[in-house]
Amino acid sequence: MIHGQLAIGPPGSEKTAYCHAMSEFLRGLRRKVAIINLDPANDVLPYEASVDISHLITVKNVTQHIKLGPNGGHMKLYPPPKTT
């Protein structure tokens, strides 16, 4: 049986720390663990991610390419949802 968790929250809410602690806990139980980092702004991870989106795109890439500041880069990567 395969299980998964999704850690979401605002910046600074310790999602990375949670993922690191949970992966260590599960490995201690001899379970297979795969962590997928979907945050292109998080360039410092205390663990090895199985898949890391920052290998494809980072906020720095976006800000340099489109000539935006860091906030503009985040808005380009994470556009607000459309309202109807």
TORPA-4810 file (N, C-alpha, C, O; in nm, 3 decimals):
<nodes>
NODE_1_0.085_-0.117_0.000_0.000_0.000_0.000_0.090_0.124_0.000_0.191_0.129_0.070_M
NODE_2_0.051_0.223_-0.079_0.126_0.348_-0.088_0.052_0.457_-0.012_-0.070_0.470_-0.023_I
NODE_3_0.128_0.534_0.065_0.071_0.646_0.140_0.144_0.773_0.098_0.258_0.766_0.051_H
NODE_4_0.080_0.886_0.113_0.143_1.013_0.080_0.094_1.124_0.170_-0.013_1.115_0.230_G
NODE_5_0.174_1.229_0.179_0.137_1.348_0.256_0.171_1.469_0.169_0.264_1.465_0.089_Q
NODE_6_0.095_1.574_0.186_0.119_1.700_0.117_0.131_1.808_0.223_0.037_1.832_0.299_L
NODE_7_0.245_1.873_0.228_0.267_1.980_0.326_0.251_2.114_0.255_0.331_2.149_0.167_A
NODE_8_0.148_2.190_0.292_0.125_2.322_0.234_0.113_2.425_0.346_0.076_2.391_0.458_I
NODE_9_0.144_2.548_0.314_0.133_2.655_0.412_0.210_2.776_0.366_0.283_2.770_0.267_G
NODE_10_0.196_2.886_0.437_0.265_3.009_0.399_0.415_2.998_0.425_0.459_2.910_0.497_P
NODE_11_0.492_3.089_0.365_0.636_3.090_0.392_0.663_3.100_0.542_0.597_3.175_0.614_P
NODE_12_0.762_3.025_0.586_0.801_3.030_0.726_0.719_2.941_0.817_0.736_2.945_0.938_G
NODE_13_0.631_2.859_0.761_0.546_2.774_0.845_0.610_2.638_0.873_0.543_2.546_0.919_S
NODE_14_0.739_2.625_0.844_0.818_2.506_0.878_0.779_2.381_0.799_0.788_2.270_0.850_E
NODE_15_0.737_2.399_0.675_0.705_2.283_0.590_0.829_2.199_0.564_0.823_2.077_0.570_K
NODE_16_0.941_2.264_0.537_1.066_2.193_0.511_1.110_2.115_0.634_1.151_2.000_0.623_T
NODE_17_1.102_2.177_0.751_1.140_2.108_0.875_1.049_1.988_0.900_1.095_1.883_0.944_A
NODE_18_0.920_2.005_0.873_0.826_1.894_0.890_0.861_1.778_0.796_0.866_1.663_0.839_Y
NODE_19_0.884_1.810_0.670_0.917_1.705_0.573_1.045_1.632_0.612_1.054_1.510_0.599_C
NODE_20_1.143_1.706_0.658_1.270_1.645_0.700_1.248_1.553_0.820_1.294_1.439_0.820_H
NODE_21_1.178_1.602_0.923_1.153_1.521_1.042_1.068_1.398_1.011_1.095_1.289_1.061_A
NODE_22_0.965_1.415_0.929_0.879_1.302_0.894_0.955_1.198_0.813_0.937_1.078_0.833_M
NODE_23_1.040_1.243_0.722_1.118_1.147_0.642_1.213_1.068_0.731_1.231_0.948_0.711_S
NODE_24_1.275_1.134_0.827_1.364_1.064_0.920_1.286_0.963_1.005_1.333_0.852_1.027_E
NODE_25_1.169_1.003_1.051_1.083_0.914_1.130_1.044_0.790_1.049_1.055_0.678_1.098_F
NODE_26_0.999_0.811_0.926_0.955_0.700_0.843_1.071_0.609_0.804_1.055_0.487_0.798_L
NODE_27_1.187_0.667_0.779_1.305_0.584_0.749_1.343_0.500_0.871_1.388_0.387_0.858_R
NODE_28_1.324_0.558_0.990_1.349_0.483_1.114_1.257_0.362_1.127_1.291_0.264_1.193_G
NODE_29_1.140_0.370_1.064_1.046_0.257_1.062_1.071_0.165_0.942_0.995_0.073_0.917_L
NODE_30_1.180_0.193_0.869_1.221_0.115_0.751_1.121_0.124_0.637_1.098_0.027_0.564_R
NODE_31_1.061_0.240_0.622_0.970_0.263_0.511_1.042_0.338_0.400_1.135_0.415_0.426_R
NODE_32_0.999_0.315_0.279_1.055_0.389_0.166_0.999_0.530_0.168_0.880_0.551_0.193_K
NODE_33_1.085_0.627_0.143_1.045_0.768_0.146_1.092_0.836_0.018_1.206_0.819_-0.024_V
NODE_34_1.003_0.911_-0.042_1.037_0.995_-0.157_0.980_1.134_-0.130_0.860_1.149_-0.108_A
NODE_35_1.065_1.234_-0.132_1.021_1.372_-0.110_1.028_1.447_-0.242_1.128_1.441_-0.313_I
NODE_36_0.920_1.517_-0.273_0.911_1.596_-0.395_0.901_1.742_-0.356_0.805_1.782_-0.290_I
NODE_37_1.000_1.822_-0.395_0.999_1.965_-0.365_0.936_2.040_-0.483_0.991_2.042_-0.593_N
NODE_38_0.822_2.102_-0.458_0.752_2.179_-0.561_0.767_2.330_-0.541_0.695_2.408_-0.603_L
NODE_39_0.859_2.371_-0.456_0.879_2.513_-0.427_1.006_2.563_-0.495_1.116_2.537_-0.447_D
NODE_40_0.993_2.636_-0.608_1.112_2.684_-0.677_1.186_2.794_-0.601_1.297_2.831_-0.640_P
NODE_41_1.128_2.845_-0.494_1.195_2.948_-0.414_1.279_2.886_-0.303_1.363_2.954_-0.245_A
NODE_42_1.259_2.759_-0.273_1.334_2.693_-0.166_1.458_2.629_-0.225_1.453_2.519_-0.279_N
NODE_43_1.570_2.700_-0.213_1.694_2.650_-0.272_1.788_2.585_-0.171_1.896_2.540_-0.207_D
NODE_44_1.747_2.579_-0.045_1.828_2.514_0.058_1.742_2.408_0.128_1.655_2.440_0.208_V
NODE_45_1.769_2.283_0.096_1.694_2.173_0.157_1.787_2.093_0.247_1.900_2.064_0.208_L
NODE_46_1.741_2.057_0.368_1.825_1.978_0.458_1.820_1.829_0.427_1.870_1.747_0.504_P
NODE_47_1.760_1.792_0.313_1.747_1.653_0.274_1.761_1.645_0.122_1.755_1.746_0.052_Y
NODE_48_1.779_1.524_0.074_1.786_1.501_-0.070_1.645_1.477_-0.123_1.580_1.379_-0.085_E
NODE_49_1.599_1.565_-0.209_1.466_1.548_-0.267_1.473_1.449_-0.383_1.567_1.453_-0.463_A
NODE_50_1.376_1.361_-0.391_1.370_1.266_-0.503_1.344_1.339_-0.633_1.398_1.304_-0.738_S
NODE_51_1.259_1.440_-0.626_1.230_1.528_-0.739_1.233_1.671_-0.685_1.171_1.700_-0.583_V
NODE_52_1.304_1.759_-0.754_1.318_1.897_-0.708_1.291_1.991_-0.824_1.370_1.998_-0.919_D
NODE_53_1.180_2.064_-0.817_1.142_2.154_-0.926_1.245_2.265_-0.948_1.253_2.321_-1.057_I
NODE_54_1.323_2.296_-0.845_1.422_2.402_-0.862_1.535_2.361_-0.956_1.619_2.444_-0.992_S
NODE_55_1.540_2.233_-0.996_1.635_2.193_-1.100_1.586_2.238_-1.237_1.663_2.244_-1.332_H
NODE_56_1.457_2.269_-1.247_1.399_2.314_-1.373_1.383_2.465_-1.378_1.411_2.528_-1.481_L
NODE_57_1.337_2.525_-1.267_1.311_2.669_-1.265_1.325_2.720_-1.122_1.290_2.650_-1.026_I
NODE_58_1.375_2.841_-1.109_1.387_2.906_-0.977_1.332_3.047_-0.987_1.317_3.103_-1.096_T
NODE_59_1.303_3.104_-0.873_1.257_3.243_-0.870_1.366_3.333_-0.929_1.335_3.429_-0.999_V
NODE_60_1.491_3.302_-0.900_1.602_3.382_-0.952_1.603_3.380_-1.105_1.624_3.484_-1.167_K
NODE_61_1.580_3.263_-1.166_1.574_3.254_-1.312_1.465_3.345_-1.367_1.487_3.418_-1.464_N
NODE_62_1.348_3.339_-1.306_1.234_3.418_-1.352_1.263_3.567_-1.337_1.237_3.645_-1.429_V
NODE_63_1.315_3.608_-1.221_1.339_3.751_-1.199_1.444_3.805_-1.295_1.433_3.919_-1.341_T
NODE_64_1.546_3.725_-1.328_1.648_3.772_-1.421_1.596_3.774_-1.565_1.623_3.868_-1.639_Q
NODE_65_1.521_3.672_-1.603_1.473_3.662_-1.741_1.368_3.768_-1.773_1.371_3.827_-1.881_H
NODE_66_1.275_3.791_-1.682_1.166_3.884_-1.707_1.195_4.022_-1.648_1.117_4.115_-1.666_I
NODE_67_1.307_4.034_-1.578_1.350_4.160_-1.516_1.248_4.209_-1.414_1.200_4.323_-1.420_K
NODE_68_1.216_4.122_-1.320_1.126_4.153_-1.210_1.203_4.146_-1.079_1.311_4.086_-1.072_L
NODE_69_1.148_4.205_-0.976_1.204_4.190_-0.843_1.159_4.056_-0.785_1.084_3.983_-0.850_G
NODE_70_1.204_4.022_-0.664_1.168_3.893_-0.605_1.018_3.874_-0.588_0.966_3.764_-0.609_P
NODE_71_0.947_3.980_-0.549_0.801_3.967_-0.533_0.733_3.945_-0.667_0.641_3.865_-0.677_N
NODE_72_0.778_4.015_-0.769_0.723_3.996_-0.903_0.752_3.856_-0.956_0.669_3.797_-1.024_G
NODE_73_0.870_3.805_-0.924_0.905_3.669_-0.965_0.814_3.566_-0.901_0.772_3.470_-0.966_G
NODE_74_0.783_3.587_-0.773_0.691_3.496_-0.704_0.551_3.504_-0.767_0.485_3.401_-0.784_H
NODE_75_0.507_3.623_-0.799_0.375_3.639_-0.859_0.369_3.572_-0.997_0.265_3.519_-1.035_M
NODE_76_0.478_3.576_-1.070_0.482_3.513_-1.201_0.478_3.360_-1.187_0.412_3.292_-1.266_K
NODE_77_0.548_3.308_-1.087_0.550_3.163_-1.064_0.421_3.113_-0.999_0.375_3.003_-1.028_L
NODE_78_0.364_3.195_-0.911_0.244_3.156_-0.836_0.134_3.258_-0.861_0.100_3.335_-0.771_Y
NODE_79_0.075_3.260_-0.981_-0.028_3.361_-1.006_-0.149_3.337_-0.916_-0.182_3.223_-0.884_P
NODE_80_-0.214_3.445_-0.875_-0.334_3.428_-0.791_-0.444_3.356_-0.869_-0.452_3.370_-0.991_P
NODE_81_-0.526_3.280_-0.801_-0.635_3.210_-0.872_-0.733_3.309_-0.933_-0.757_3.417_-0.879_P
NODE_82_-0.789_3.270_-1.045_-0.889_3.355_-1.112_-1.020_3.344_-1.037_-1.062_3.236_-0.996_K
NODE_83_-1.084_3.458_-1.021_-1.215_3.461_-0.955_-1.322_3.482_-1.062_-1.299_3.549_-1.163_T
NODE_84_-1.437_3.426_-1.038_-1.545_3.440_-1.136_-1.653_3.531_-1.085_-1.752_3.554_-1.154_T
</nodes>
